[in-house]
Amino acid sequence: MKMKSLAALILVTVPASSVFAAALDRSGQSISAFLQPGNYFEAGLSVLDPDVSGQEDGTTPTRRSIGDMADDYAFPQVALKLQPTSNFSFGLLYDHPFGADAEYSGNNAFVASPTDTI
């Protein structure tokens, strides 16, 4: 009976964990390189340039503006597939699927003094 409960618990939690990871993936890693005939190579670079700014929360008239706190960042992707024989192939994938580059600075509620950065 305990084994059935454990198996049911595993079957319920495994799909949920992959869903959470998929929500964080920003590169959209593709396995299509492995489906290409013969030897294959591809490389790419995605650059993200977010603009995140606003104002401090609250209703007081001293609410200050918050400048752009998100820096640019890049996601490199490389795929290599080698097929030495018709019955054997192998490949390598490299990517950087997760990332962010944020910095709070200036004269706002997030830092103690204008020269501090977080």
Secondary structure as a PSIPRED ss2 file (coil, helix, strand):
# PSIPRED VFORMAT (PSIPRED V4.0)

   1 M C   1.000  0.000  0.000
   2 K H   0.000  1.000  0.000
   3 M H   0.000  1.000  0.000
   4 K H   0.000  1.000  0.000
   5 S H   0.000  1.000  0.000
   6 L H   0.000  1.000  0.000
   7 A H   0.000  1.000  0.000
   8 A H   0.000  1.000  0.000
   9 L H   0.000  1.000  0.000
  10 I H   0.000  1.000  0.000
  11 L H   0.000  1.000  0.000
  12 V H   0.000  1.000  0.000
  13 T H   0.000  1.000  0.000
  14 V H   0.000  1.000  0.000
  15 P H   0.000  1.000  0.000
  16 A H   0.000  1.000  0.000
  17 S H   0.000  1.000  0.000
  18 S H   0.000  1.000  0.000
  19 V H   0.000  1.000  0.000
  20 F H   0.000  1.000  0.000
  21 A H   0.000  1.000  0.000
  22 A H   0.000  1.000  0.000
  23 A H   0.000  1.000  0.000
  24 L H   0.000  1.000  0.000
  25 D C   1.000  0.000  0.000
  26 R C   1.000  0.000  0.000
  27 S C   1.000  0.000  0.000
  28 G C   1.000  0.000  0.000
  29 Q C   1.000  0.000  0.000
  30 S C   1.000  0.000  0.000
  31 I C   1.000  0.000  0.000
  32 S H   0.000  1.000  0.000
  33 A H   0.000  1.000  0.000
  34 F H   0.000  1.000  0.000
  35 L H   0.000  1.000  0.000
  36 Q C   1.000  0.000  0.000
  37 P C   1.000  0.000  0.000
  38 G C   1.000  0.000  0.000
  39 N C   1.000  0.000  0.000
  40 Y E   0.000  0.000  1.000
  41 F E   0.000  0.000  1.000
  42 E E   0.000  0.000  1.000
  43 A E   0.000  0.000  1.000
  44 G E   0.000  0.000  1.000
  45 L E   0.000  0.000  1.000
  46 S E   0.000  0.000  1.000
  47 V E   0.000  0.000  1.000
  48 L E   0.000  0.000  1.000
  49 D C   1.000  0.000  0.000
  50 P C   1.000  0.000  0.000
  51 D C   1.000  0.000  0.000
  52 V C   1.000  0.000  0.000
  53 S C   1.000  0.000  0.000
  54 G E   0.000  0.000  1.000
  55 Q E   0.000  0.000  1.000
  56 E C   1.000  0.000  0.000
  57 D C   1.000  0.000  0.000
  58 G C   1.000  0.000  0.000
  59 T C   1.000  0.000  0.000
  60 T C   1.000  0.000  0.000
  61 P C   1.000  0.000  0.000
  62 T C   1.000  0.000  0.000
  63 R C   1.000  0.000  0.000
  64 R C   1.000  0.000  0.000
  65 S E   0.000  0.000  1.000
  66 I E   0.000  0.000  1.000
  67 G C   1.000  0.000  0.000
  68 D C   1.000  0.000  0.000
  69 M C   1.000  0.000  0.000
  70 A E   0.000  0.000  1.000
  71 D C   1.000  0.000  0.000
  72 D C   1.000  0.000  0.000
  73 Y E   0.000  0.000  1.000
  74 A E   0.000  0.000  1.000
  75 F E   0.000  0.000  1.000
  76 P E   0.000  0.000  1.000
  77 Q E   0.000  0.000  1.000
  78 V E   0.000  0.000  1.000
  79 A E   0.000  0.000  1.000
  80 L E   0.000  0.000  1.000
  81 K E   0.000  0.000  1.000
  82 L E   0.000  0.000  1.000
  83 Q E   0.000  0.000  1.000
  84 P E   0.000  0.000  1.000
  85 T E   0.000  0.000  1.000
  86 S C   1.000  0.000  0.000
  87 N C   1.000  0.000  0.000
  88 F E   0.000  0.000  1.000
  89 S E   0.000  0.000  1.000
  90 F E   0.000  0.000  1.000
  91 G E   0.000  0.000  1.000
  92 L E   0.000  0.000  1.000
  93 L E   0.000  0.000  1.000
  94 Y E   0.000  0.000  1.000
  95 D E   0.000  0.000  1.000
  96 H C   1.000  0.000  0.000
  97 P C   1.000  0.000  0.000
  98 F C   1.000  0.000  0.000
  99 G C   1.000  0.000  0.000
 100 A C   1.000  0.000  0.000
 101 D C   1.000  0.000  0.000
 102 A E   0.000  0.000  1.000
 103 E C   1.000  0.000  0.000
 104 Y C   1.000  0.000  0.000
 105 S E   0.000  0.000  1.000
 106 G C   1.000  0.000  0.000
 107 N C   1.000  0.000  0.000
 108 N C   1.000  0.000  0.000
 109 A C   1.000  0.000  0.000
 110 F C   1.000  0.000  0.000
 111 V C   1.000  0.000  0.000
 112 A C   1.000  0.000  0.000
 113 S C   1.000  0.000  0.000
 114 P C   1.000  0.000  0.000
 115 T C   1.000  0.000  0.000
 116 D C   1.000  0.000  0.000
 117 T E   0.000  0.000  1.000
 118 I C   1.000  0.000  0.000
